[in-house]
Amino acid sequence: MSKKNVHIVPREDGWAVRREHADRDSSHHRTQGAAIDAGRETARRERTEVVIHDRGGRIRDKDSYGNDPNPPRDKKH
């Protein structure tokens, strides 16, 4: 079974952490920062990728926490 990425997505009342192809959100948060922290923790534990969306739903950023045989050069850090 393939590992599912963790997405940080906007909601009317804040932000949610949601696994890829899931029917429901994993957790809800008042701020995007809190949702990102929770999503990163899940991605680290499951050794997968966290995908951060902006308020419009577009992908803003990604971070990988798995074993990538060809990791990209990180230009953000």
A tleap script that builds the chain and sets N, CA, C and O, in Angstrom:
source leaprc.protein.ff14SB
mol = sequence {
  NMET SER LYS LYS ASN VAL HIE ILE VAL PRO
  ARG GLU ASP GLY TRP ALA VAL ARG ARG GLU
  HIE ALA ASP ARG ASP SER SER HIE HIE ARG
  THR GLN GLY ALA ALA ILE ASP ALA GLY ARG
  GLU THR ALA ARG ARG GLU ARG THR GLU VAL
  VAL ILE HIE ASP ARG GLY GLY ARG ILE ARG
  ASP LYS ASP SER TYR GLY ASN ASP PRO ASN
  PRO PRO ARG ASP LYS LYS CHIE
}
set mol.1.N position { 0.837 -1.179 0.000 }
set mol.1.CA position { 0.000 0.000 0.000 }
set mol.1.C position { 0.882 1.243 0.000 }
set mol.1.O position { 1.816 1.344 0.795 }
set mol.2.N position { 0.590 2.180 -0.884 }
set mol.2.CA position { 1.402 3.381 -0.958 }
set mol.2.C position { 1.032 4.349 0.162 }
set mol.2.O position { -0.103 4.370 0.637 }
set mol.3.N position { 1.992 5.132 0.563 }
set mol.3.CA position { 1.746 6.102 1.620 }
set mol.3.C position { 1.043 7.317 1.029 }
set mol.3.O position { 1.349 7.742 -0.085 }
set mol.4.N position { 0.123 7.857 1.767 }
set mol.4.CA position { -0.665 8.981 1.293 }
set mol.4.C position { -0.091 10.290 1.831 }
set mol.4.O position { 0.217 10.406 3.018 }
set mol.5.N position { 0.048 11.270 0.941 }
set mol.5.CA position { 0.534 12.578 1.343 }
set mol.5.C position { -0.454 13.235 2.302 }
set mol.5.O position { -1.636 12.892 2.332 }
set mol.6.N position { 0.052 14.180 3.079 }
set mol.6.CA position { -0.754 14.926 4.042 }
set mol.6.C position { -0.928 16.340 3.490 }
set mol.6.O position { 0.056 17.015 3.189 }
set mol.7.N position { -2.171 16.787 3.358 }
set mol.7.CA position { -2.462 18.102 2.795 }
set mol.7.C position { -2.965 19.048 3.874 }
set mol.7.O position { -3.736 18.656 4.751 }
set mol.8.N position { -2.518 20.305 3.800 }
set mol.8.CA position { -3.014 21.384 4.656 }
set mol.8.C position { -3.935 22.210 3.769 }
set mol.8.O position { -3.479 22.848 2.820 }
set mol.9.N position { -5.237 22.201 4.078 }
set mol.9.CA position { -6.216 22.819 3.190 }
set mol.9.C position { -7.080 23.839 3.945 }
set mol.9.O position { -7.323 23.691 5.142 }
set mol.10.N position { -7.544 24.882 3.223 }
set mol.10.CA position { -8.383 25.900 3.877 }
set mol.10.C position { -9.805 25.396 4.116 }
set mol.10.O position { -10.331 24.584 3.356 }
set mol.11.N position { -10.402 25.892 5.175 }
set mol.11.CA position { -11.800 25.630 5.513 }
set mol.11.C position { -12.445 26.962 5.888 }
set mol.11.O position { -11.736 27.931 6.159 }
set mol.12.N position { -13.753 27.024 5.909 }
set mol.12.CA position { -14.459 28.273 6.250 }
set mol.12.C position { -14.034 28.816 7.602 }
set mol.12.O position { -13.881 30.026 7.767 }
set mol.13.N position { -13.841 27.928 8.570 }
set mol.13.CA position { -13.545 28.352 9.934 }
set mol.13.C position { -12.081 28.177 10.316 }
set mol.13.O position { -11.752 28.225 11.501 }
set mol.14.N position { -11.198 27.978 9.349 }
set mol.14.CA position { -9.775 27.824 9.653 }
set mol.14.C position { -9.067 26.953 8.637 }
set mol.14.O position { -9.192 27.163 7.430 }
set mol.15.N position { -8.315 25.965 9.135 }
set mol.15.CA position { -7.503 25.100 8.285 }
set mol.15.C position { -7.650 23.649 8.737 }
set mol.15.O position { -7.944 23.373 9.900 }
set mol.16.N position { -7.440 22.733 7.798 }
set mol.16.CA position { -7.578 21.319 8.121 }
set mol.16.C position { -6.363 20.536 7.633 }
set mol.16.O position { -5.704 20.916 6.665 }
set mol.17.N position { -6.086 19.443 8.321 }
set mol.17.CA position { -5.093 18.460 7.897 }
set mol.17.C position { -5.893 17.308 7.304 }
set mol.17.O position { -6.812 16.784 7.934 }
set mol.18.N position { -5.531 16.921 6.082 }
set mol.18.CA position { -6.302 15.877 5.392 }
set mol.18.C position { -5.352 14.978 4.616 }
set mol.18.O position { -4.511 15.462 3.859 }
set mol.19.N position { -5.483 13.677 4.804 }
set mol.19.CA position { -4.680 12.727 4.037 }
set mol.19.C position { -5.235 12.621 2.619 }
set mol.19.O position { -6.440 12.740 2.400 }
set mol.20.N position { -4.351 12.397 1.675 }
set mol.20.CA position { -4.732 12.281 0.280 }
set mol.20.C position { -5.791 11.191 0.094 }
set mol.20.O position { -5.647 10.088 0.621 }
set mol.21.N position { -6.838 11.495 -0.642 }
set mol.21.CA position { -7.942 10.589 -0.976 }
set mol.21.C position { -8.806 10.198 0.228 }
set mol.21.O position { -9.587 9.251 0.144 }
set mol.22.N position { -8.674 10.909 1.330 }
set mol.22.CA position { -9.488 10.602 2.521 }
set mol.22.C position { -10.884 11.209 2.365 }
set mol.22.O position { -11.063 12.209 1.670 }
set mol.23.N position { -11.852 10.601 3.012 }
set mol.23.CA position { -13.217 11.108 2.983 }
set mol.23.C position { -13.434 12.236 3.983 }
set mol.23.O position { -14.309 13.081 3.795 }
set mol.24.N position { -12.626 12.245 5.057 }
set mol.24.CA position { -12.786 13.249 6.103 }
set mol.24.C position { -11.436 13.856 6.464 }
set mol.24.O position { -10.383 13.273 6.206 }
set mol.25.N position { -11.494 15.040 7.068 }
set mol.25.CA position { -10.284 15.697 7.564 }
set mol.25.C position { -9.755 14.952 8.780 }
set mol.25.O position { -10.524 14.383 9.554 }
set mol.26.N position { -8.435 14.959 8.943 }
set mol.26.CA position { -7.820 14.335 10.114 }
set mol.26.C position { -7.956 15.226 11.336 }
set mol.26.O position { -8.209 14.739 12.438 }
set mol.27.N position { -7.785 16.551 11.142 }
set mol.27.CA position { -7.907 17.492 12.250 }
set mol.27.C position { -8.206 18.887 11.711 }
set mol.27.O position { -7.960 19.182 10.541 }
set mol.28.N position { -8.744 19.745 12.590 }
set mol.28.CA position { -9.078 21.133 12.247 }
set mol.28.C position { -8.301 22.068 13.169 }
set mol.28.O position { -8.064 21.757 14.336 }
set mol.29.N position { -7.903 23.240 12.612 }
set mol.29.CA position { -7.096 24.197 13.377 }
set mol.29.C position { -7.540 25.617 13.047 }
set mol.29.O position { -8.005 25.892 11.942 }
set mol.30.N position { -7.392 26.501 14.005 }
set mol.30.CA position { -7.771 27.911 13.798 }
set mol.30.C position { -6.829 28.619 12.855 }
set mol.30.O position { -7.256 29.469 12.073 }
set mol.31.N position { -5.528 28.278 12.915 }
set mol.31.CA position { -4.544 28.966 12.083 }
set mol.31.C position { -3.853 27.994 11.134 }
set mol.31.O position { -3.791 26.791 11.388 }
set mol.32.N position { -3.337 28.536 10.039 }
set mol.32.CA position { -2.599 27.703 9.099 }
set mol.32.C position { -1.327 27.182 9.743 }
set mol.32.O position { -0.925 26.048 9.484 }
set mol.33.N position { -0.692 27.985 10.573 }
set mol.33.CA position { 0.534 27.562 11.251 }
set mol.33.C position { 0.325 26.340 12.130 }
set mol.33.O position { 1.149 25.426 12.144 }
set mol.34.N position { -0.778 26.329 12.861 }
set mol.34.CA position { -1.077 25.176 13.715 }
set mol.34.C position { -1.349 23.937 12.865 }
set mol.34.O position { -0.929 22.836 13.221 }
set mol.35.N position { -2.047 24.110 11.752 }
set mol.35.CA position { -2.328 22.983 10.855 }
set mol.35.C position { -1.035 22.458 10.224 }
set mol.35.O position { -0.859 21.247 10.082 }
set mol.36.N position { -0.140 23.359 9.850 }
set mol.36.CA position { 1.138 22.951 9.270 }
set mol.36.C position { 1.953 22.152 10.278 }
set mol.36.O position { 2.534 21.125 9.930 }
set mol.37.N position { 2.000 22.613 11.520 }
set mol.37.CA position { 2.734 21.885 12.565 }
set mol.37.C position { 2.180 20.466 12.734 }
set mol.37.O position { 2.942 19.502 12.813 }
set mol.38.N position { 0.849 20.346 12.789 }
set mol.38.CA position { 0.226 19.026 12.948 }
set mol.38.C position { 0.470 18.160 11.717 }
set mol.38.O position { 0.748 16.967 11.841 }
set mol.39.N position { 0.367 18.752 10.537 }
set mol.39.CA position { 0.593 18.004 9.302 }
set mol.39.C position { 2.028 17.536 9.158 }
set mol.39.O position { 2.275 16.418 8.704 }
set mol.40.N position { 2.971 18.373 9.538 }
set mol.40.CA position { 4.390 17.980 9.475 }
set mol.40.C position { 4.684 16.829 10.432 }
set mol.40.O position { 5.438 15.916 10.094 }
set mol.41.N position { 4.103 16.870 11.600 }
set mol.41.CA position { 4.295 15.784 12.571 }
set mol.41.C position { 3.768 14.467 12.002 }
set mol.41.O position { 4.417 13.428 12.122 }
set mol.42.N position { 2.599 14.516 11.389 }
set mol.42.CA position { 2.026 13.312 10.768 }
set mol.42.C position { 2.913 12.830 9.624 }
set mol.42.O position { 3.175 11.633 9.504 }
set mol.43.N position { 3.376 13.756 8.785 }
set mol.43.CA position { 4.225 13.383 7.647 }
set mol.43.C position { 5.548 12.779 8.117 }
set mol.43.O position { 6.040 11.825 7.514 }
set mol.44.N position { 6.121 13.319 9.173 }
set mol.44.CA position { 7.370 12.743 9.720 }
set mol.44.C position { 7.129 11.328 10.236 }
set mol.44.O position { 7.911 10.416 9.966 }
set mol.45.N position { 6.048 11.157 10.975 }
set mol.45.CA position { 5.732 9.854 11.552 }
set mol.45.C position { 5.465 8.808 10.461 }
set mol.45.O position { 5.880 7.656 10.589 }
set mol.46.N position { 4.777 9.210 9.397 }
set mol.46.CA position { 4.431 8.282 8.328 }
set mol.46.C position { 5.438 8.281 7.179 }
set mol.46.O position { 5.283 7.544 6.205 }
set mol.47.N position { 6.477 9.122 7.308 }
set mol.47.CA position { 7.549 9.208 6.308 }
set mol.47.C position { 6.979 9.449 4.912 }
set mol.47.O position { 7.219 8.683 3.979 }
set mol.48.N position { 6.213 10.544 4.799 }
set mol.48.CA position { 5.578 10.910 3.543 }
set mol.48.C position { 5.753 12.407 3.301 }
set mol.48.O position { 6.642 13.018 3.895 }
set mol.49.N position { 4.947 13.001 2.462 }
set mol.49.CA position { 5.099 14.396 2.094 }
set mol.49.C position { 3.943 15.227 2.637 }
set mol.49.O position { 2.803 14.766 2.679 }
set mol.50.N position { 4.248 16.460 3.052 }
set mol.50.CA position { 3.206 17.403 3.454 }
set mol.50.C position { 3.064 18.416 2.318 }
set mol.50.O position { 4.058 18.951 1.827 }
set mol.51.N position { 1.821 18.672 1.907 }
set mol.51.CA position { 1.509 19.600 0.817 }
set mol.51.C position { 0.684 20.729 1.413 }
set mol.51.O position { -0.406 20.498 1.935 }
set mol.52.N position { 1.201 21.950 1.335 }
set mol.52.CA position { 0.555 23.113 1.951 }
set mol.52.C position { -0.144 23.926 0.861 }
set mol.52.O position { 0.477 24.341 -0.117 }
set mol.53.N position { -1.442 24.144 1.048 }
set mol.53.CA position { -2.243 24.909 0.091 }
set mol.53.C position { -2.444 26.329 0.613 }
set mol.53.O position { -2.407 26.567 1.820 }
set mol.54.N position { -2.660 27.282 -0.320 }
set mol.54.CA position { -2.961 28.648 0.102 }
set mol.54.C position { -4.466 28.798 0.293 }
set mol.54.O position { -5.208 27.831 0.117 }
set mol.55.N position { -4.924 29.988 0.648 }
set mol.55.CA position { -6.339 30.226 0.935 }
set mol.55.C position { -7.214 29.911 -0.290 }
set mol.55.O position { -8.374 29.534 -0.126 }
set mol.56.N position { -6.686 30.058 -1.502 }
set mol.56.CA position { -7.426 29.763 -2.730 }
set mol.56.C position { -7.423 28.286 -3.105 }
set mol.56.O position { -8.065 27.890 -4.078 }
set mol.57.N position { -6.697 27.460 -2.329 }
set mol.57.CA position { -6.657 26.032 -2.593 }
set mol.57.C position { -5.490 25.587 -3.470 }
set mol.57.O position { -5.303 24.389 -3.685 }
set mol.58.N position { -4.703 26.537 -3.978 }
set mol.58.CA position { -3.542 26.195 -4.804 }
set mol.58.C position { -2.376 25.744 -3.932 }
set mol.58.O position { -2.241 26.183 -2.791 }
set mol.59.N position { -1.540 24.869 -4.471 }
set mol.59.CA position { -0.381 24.381 -3.718 }
set mol.59.C position { 0.621 25.522 -3.557 }
set mol.59.O position { 1.047 26.140 -4.532 }
set mol.60.N position { 0.982 25.780 -2.317 }
set mol.60.CA position { 1.911 26.848 -1.975 }
set mol.60.C position { 3.309 26.325 -1.711 }
set mol.60.O position { 4.298 26.984 -2.034 }
set mol.61.N position { 3.390 25.127 -1.117 }
set mol.61.CA position { 4.681 24.590 -0.694 }
set mol.61.C position { 4.553 23.090 -0.459 }
set mol.61.O position { 3.453 22.579 -0.246 }
set mol.62.N position { 5.685 22.387 -0.498 }
set mol.62.CA position { 5.738 20.952 -0.213 }
set mol.62.C position { 7.004 20.661 0.570 }
set mol.62.O position { 8.032 21.309 0.368 }
set mol.63.N position { 6.928 19.694 1.456 }
set mol.63.CA position { 8.103 19.197 2.176 }
set mol.63.C position { 7.999 17.688 2.262 }
set mol.63.O position { 6.943 17.148 2.591 }
set mol.64.N position { 9.101 17.006 1.966 }
set mol.64.CA position { 9.113 15.550 1.984 }
set mol.64.C position { 9.837 15.063 3.231 }
set mol.64.O position { 10.882 15.594 3.605 }
set mol.65.N position { 9.265 14.041 3.872 }
set mol.65.CA position { 9.857 13.456 5.069 }
set mol.65.C position { 10.102 11.967 4.901 }
set mol.65.O position { 10.325 11.260 5.883 }
set mol.66.N position { 10.062 11.482 3.658 }
set mol.66.CA position { 10.278 10.070 3.391 }
set mol.66.C position { 11.669 9.809 2.860 }
set mol.66.O position { 12.518 10.700 2.833 }
set mol.67.N position { 11.894 8.580 2.438 }
set mol.67.CA position { 13.162 8.204 1.833 }
set mol.67.C position { 13.076 8.433 0.337 }
set mol.67.O position { 12.552 7.590 -0.391 }
set mol.68.N position { 13.577 9.546 -0.123 }
set mol.68.CA position { 13.560 9.880 -1.541 }
set mol.68.C position { 14.918 9.519 -2.130 }
set mol.68.O position { 15.922 10.097 -1.712 }
set mol.69.N position { 14.997 8.578 -3.094 }
set mol.69.CA position { 16.287 8.189 -3.652 }
set mol.69.C position { 16.942 9.302 -4.461 }
set mol.69.O position { 18.160 9.298 -4.641 }
set mol.70.N position { 16.153 10.255 -4.951 }
set mol.70.CA position { 16.674 11.389 -5.720 }
set mol.70.C position { 16.117 12.683 -5.158 }
set mol.70.O position { 15.287 13.323 -5.803 }
set mol.71.N position { 16.552 13.082 -3.975 }
set mol.71.CA position { 15.970 14.281 -3.369 }
set mol.71.C position { 16.334 15.541 -4.149 }
set mol.71.O position { 17.456 15.659 -4.642 }
set mol.72.N position { 15.397 16.484 -4.265 }
set mol.72.CA position { 15.709 17.752 -4.933 }
set mol.72.C position { 16.601 18.596 -4.046 }
set mol.72.O position { 16.653 18.418 -2.829 }
set mol.73.N position { 17.286 19.498 -4.669 }
set mol.73.CA position { 18.106 20.429 -3.875 }
set mol.73.C position { 17.168 21.430 -3.224 }
set mol.73.O position { 16.392 22.100 -3.904 }
set mol.74.N position { 17.241 21.526 -1.938 }
set mol.74.CA position { 16.355 22.395 -1.169 }
set mol.74.C position { 16.840 23.830 -1.284 }
set mol.74.O position { 17.897 24.174 -0.754 }
set mol.75.N position { 16.078 24.667 -1.969 }
set mol.75.CA position { 16.467 26.062 -2.152 }
set mol.75.C position { 15.788 26.971 -1.140 }
set mol.75.O position { 16.053 28.173 -1.114 }
set mol.76.N position { 14.909 26.409 -0.296 }
set mol.76.CA position { 14.195 27.215 0.698 }
set mol.76.C position { 15.006 27.397 1.975 }
set mol.76.O position { 14.859 28.414 2.653 }
set mol.77.N position { 15.856 26.438 2.315 }
set mol.77.CA position { 16.520 26.450 3.622 }
set mol.77.C position { 17.999 26.622 3.448 }
set mol.77.O position { 18.736 26.657 4.433 }
savepdb mol mol.pdb
quit
